[in-house]
Amino acid sequence: MRASLVGALLDLAAETPVEDISVSQLTTAAGVSRTTFYGHASSPTQLLADTLIAELRPQLEDIVEAMSHPGVDYVGQWRRLYRVLLEHVQHRARIYKTMLGSNSLALSFVLDFLEDVSTRNVDAVIAQFTGEQISPLWRTMAIQQQVRNTVAMIVAWLQTGMTDPITTVIDTYLTLAPPWQLARPDAAGQIAMRRIRSTKVSAPNSAQLHR
């Protein structure tokens, strides 16, 4: 029964914002009763979000686990994560386009999931930093940066017609990625924060700001 509901919902959500899909419309398309629907979800929006997250979760959880190993190739794992996401977007392109175009609540649920994944991945990288205490501000900014930049990458790919291959999209993103994300661990499996700090741009002074 759930498979029928999910299949019908994915078809409908490719054409219509999920918030505009009624329970009656969905159950009719799936050939099930309203009672059956409410045994699986509270709303079509929640069912869509749960479905998309369930498709992503196994692979993203594997990446979170891999990130937790000291000395891992973090850049390689970021690449792996972006490939998983972009392949999912490619597979569900019409649904993502509809969600992004309607500022869907279902998309918000998916982004909450991605924020949780990003939080654990950023913390895994932070655990390998040496030479400086990471502030709550830095950590929070890195997490939010990761979520927003990932969304920007997906939106840019969709807006340009998805004509570029996934590898090109990832390579292009990484030319814009923050220095900390591209840092590689040394032989001891650690990342020297001072090397990342050395790439920062000096803040302008007040005279420069008022030119």
Helices and strands as residue ranges (DSSP letters): H 2-13, G 18-20, H 23-30, H 34-38, H 44-67, H 74-91, H 93-102, H 105-126, E 129-130, H 136-159, H 166-174, H 179-182, E 191-192, H 193-197, H 206-209
